[in-house]
Amino acid sequence: LSSMEQIYFGRVMEAVVADEYARRKSRRVVYHGDTAIVRSAEWPFLFASLDREVTTSAGVPGVLECKNVEEAKLKLWEPDAKEGARKDFEIQLYAQMACTGYTWGALAAIVGGRRFRTYEYSRDDAFIAAAIPLLEQFWECVEKRTPPEN
């Protein structure tokens, strides 16, 4: 995947998005490297590679997911988007909160190279509890090297 241009530029822009988030929110943002993996103590099959960790002014740690989004998806990133169009990224963020135990996380994106959007989320333990069995089933498929049914 790293040879795909979209993935390459997503990684390059990650630093730009993180720096802009830190500047606009006046928060400390930390990068642990491309190979840093966080594994859940509670669910050992669950792990994540965080784009960044972020800390509020009160010292509360969270996760920051950085995105470089194409212009065609601008409406999905507008503050009043009713569709829940960022759900795939929200799910990723909740999984990262489950891995870290953090109580909050943020999505930050540059959309179309000219608009900056941020959204912050509180940990949703009900969602995580519902997702865990599905994630465990998926991990079993990975270990067995068999594609999931759905």
N, C-alpha and C positions, 0 to 999 in steps of 0.2 A: 503493500500500500504506500510506503514512503516514497516510491518513485512516481506516484500519481501527482500531477501538478496541483490539483485541488487540496490534497492532503499536505503537500509541501507548503503551499501558501497559507493554509490554515495554521500550521505550526509557526511559520514566520510571523504571522499577524498576532499570534497568541500573546507575545510579549508587548506588542503595541496596545492591544486591548487591555491587558493587565495593568500596564502603566497608566493608561487613561482612566481606568476604573479607580486606581489608587489616587490619582490626582483629583478626580471629581468628587470622590467620597471621603478624601482625607483619611485613608486607611492604609495600614501596613500590609503589603502583599509580599508573599515569599514563594520563591520558585525552588523546588527540590530536585530538579533535573528530569530529563526524559525517561530515565529508567527507575525512578522512585515509585515503588508500589506500596499502597496501604492495604493491609489485609485485616478483615474484621476479626476481632477476638471472639465475638459471639457466633458468627457464621463463617467458619474457615474456608468455605467455598466462594466467599464473596470478597473480592478485592477490586481496587481501582487505582488508576494512575491519575492523580489530580493535576489539573492545569496549574493551579496555585492554591495556597492557603491564604486566608485573609483574616485580619484581626480588627475588631471594632475599636473605637476609642476607649470603650470600657474594658477592653482586654478579652472579649469573647471571640474565640476562634471559629472560623467557618471555612467553607470551600468556595472557590471561585472557578466557574467554568467559562472559558473564553471562546467566543465564536466569531468567525468571519463569514457573514451571510450574504448571499447574492441578492442583488437589487430586486429580482422578481419576487422575493419573499418578504419585501418590506411591510406589506399590509399585515402579515402574520406577526410582525414584531412591533406593531403600533401599540401604545398603552391601552387602547380600548378594544383590542382584538378579542372578540367573544369566543372564537373557535377553540381556544386552548391550543393554538397552533404550535406552541413551543413544547408540547407535551413530551416529545422524545427527549429533549434536552432536560426538561424537568425531571423525568424518570431517571436520567443519568445523574442528576444532582442529588436526588433522594437516595440513590444507591451509594453515592459518595458519602452522604451524611450517615448512612447506615454503617459504612466501613469505618469512618472516623469517630463516630459517636457524637459529632457536632450537632448543634441544635438549629443551625441556619446555614444557608448557602445563597450564592448569587450567580445569576447568568449575566454576562456582559457581552455585547456584540457590536461590531462595526457592520452596518448593513449597507451594501452597495458601495462601500468605500467612502461613504459621506455622512452617514447617520450613526450616532452612538446610542445604544439602548442598554439599560440595566433593569433587572428585576430581582427582587430578593424574596426568599422563601423560608418559612419556618419548617422545621422537620415535621413530617407527617407520619407519625408512628403507625397509624391505621393503614396507610398506604404501604408502608414498608412491611408490615406484618402480612398483608395480603400478597405482596410481591415475593416474599422470601420463598415460599414453596415452589413458585414458578421458576425462580432463579436457581433453586437447588436442582430442580428437574433439568433445567438447561445445562447446568454444570455436569450433571451425570451424563448427558449426551456428549458433552465435550470430552469427558474422561473415557467414554466408550467409543469415541470417534464415530458416532452415529448422528445423522441430522435429526433435529427435533421434528415431531409430527406436524406442528403448526408453525 
